[in-house]
Amino acid sequence: MRKTNWRRCKLETLESRRPLAGFGGFASSSDPFPNSNTDFARVGDNTLFVRNEPASGAELWRSTDANGPAELVRDIRPGEIGSAIESLLSVGDSVFFTAQLPDSGRNLWRSDGTSEGTVRVSDHDIDGPLQVFGDRVVFYVPVDWYRGELWISDGTRSGTTLVTTLTDRFENGVGKLLTADQHRFYFEQGSRNYFVSDGTPAGTIQLSGESVDKIRSIESAHNLATGDIIFSELFNGNEIHFIQPDGTVASVEELFGVNVASPAVGQPFGDDFFFLVTNTIGNVLWRTDGSPQGTAAVETVAELPEGRWVNDRSLSSVGEFLLTRTSGKGGDAWAVFDTSTGVWREFAGAPHGGEITIAGKYAYYATRHNNCDQIIRLDPRTATWEISASLSPEDRLGELFVIQDQLFFSYFASSKFFGQSLQIHWIDDQGSWNRHSSFSYGSGDSHRLVSVNNNQTLILVQMNQNRLVIHRTDTTAENSLRRIASNHAPMTRAAVPRAADRHHLTRLDGRHFVFTTQDVFGSKVWISDGTALGTRIAFATDDISPQATIDELYVVANKAVFTVTPTERLGRSLWSVGVGSVPRAIYRPGDGFGHLFDVLGSVNDRVIFATHDDAGGQTIWRTNDDVSNIAALAA
């Protein structure tokens, strides 16, 4: 059994997999979706995520590219406790994660998105997160009070091997692990003992050289055309070190007698790396191919105007251009450097703003003018700018993010008549902003937007005290977000309504009955055992819209099946809920089969209903045995 006073191993990747929105994540395993570091991972046509259901606990679920609700991949730890999955990572054709089991601790697992393809890879009791290295993952296994082991795995038992045994007492764990490329990574053991490894015991060596002792931490690592460099934080600034095959290092200051700008700003660019060097009048742009011989100040054909220089706040690449901020006479400005011609140009009159977001051929940033939030678009090819979006004074911009090379942004819209809503829009190539999705937003709500699948898929997570809903979109900017999963507190206590306010009163099973209520706060489905303590809310329409109503209710297979109709009748949906279960959408307009036209009734524990599409065609459907899915009867 692991001793609680062991030092934890801390590993960090080169590129953080942070969510794009401002919600801080889930704090404990009791949350509906508890994995706070990497909530979603992509494999094939599946998006995998951790979902907490009352019957199975926190387990692995999937949503496919085909329209339809999410489904359980595998119940790794049968029962209500769940396997507490963490470190969900997409690696090649698989998703890696760790799962907690009572007999073996936290082990390494791999999944291809199917139940039979979800298997345990290693029986080691892992401490800390998994980290990606090429097409493998690296993880830490504590051995005793002082020692631990670094392991690497390709997703098979035979391909899970020991990298090295760590013998020093850990200060802040193993330190930082940084993936340089497909063949080497870096980590820290103890206090400022830095190592480079190719994933084998023989290829794991300690860095050496006069400047190693000055390194406070390794911030990033890069494999370039002719060698590797590391971007390091020193105790008095920043530095770039060149790494030789034998592990010896040499710094830019040692070789060239210049100081790297601090705070550090660098930008990988093809097989090269651009960075800033401080001189007496500001900062100068330098370039390296990974070797001392290929490192020098960038030659320019057209300089910046006299008295202006590059500042140390940002450096981004768009195609063959570098975007940065300049300072000097006249204040700060945006500027672009053409790497193919060596020409500097400034964006005349562009307003000040926040960090740059690159989407396709353009760069975007947020600013505020005349009490209105705006999004500015920079075109580096012409060094021109324009306002792509301008919100009204009562609206507030959320965040900018990129899906399929298009800029998306969220904002909170306020209306005297419709209340607050979360709006998601995108900007097309002509610079116009277009509505993508809209969601009602209450005072107790929070949300998070996540980009997965190499910025091809957008995930929206909505949360409040009693529900959590996940929406997803794929393919094109015009595709609206659709719901793939939701969690409610299965039964929520509330004041029992008066008999006169109860509707659709129906026997549910041998011990419970079901009924609905309607008030100014929306419609609700209640399940009761006949006592005040045993009467709970099982479903509330505020999950969809406060104005939505519950029009029809049937009981089949010991579950309540009911229609939910928003203010727009074409948005009708069919739901089911049972004792202790989570409400489930059986049919929604976004499922791709048209609009719910009519519920014909219930026959032999099945609900029969009809849908019609925009072309006038109709289809008759029935629910399956456990009311979890539907099948077509006639068209």
Summary of the structure (lengths in Angstrom):
residues: 635
radius of gyration: 28.4
end to end distance: 60.9
largest distance: 86.6
contacts: 2030
relative contact order: 0.07
helix: 4%
strand: 53%
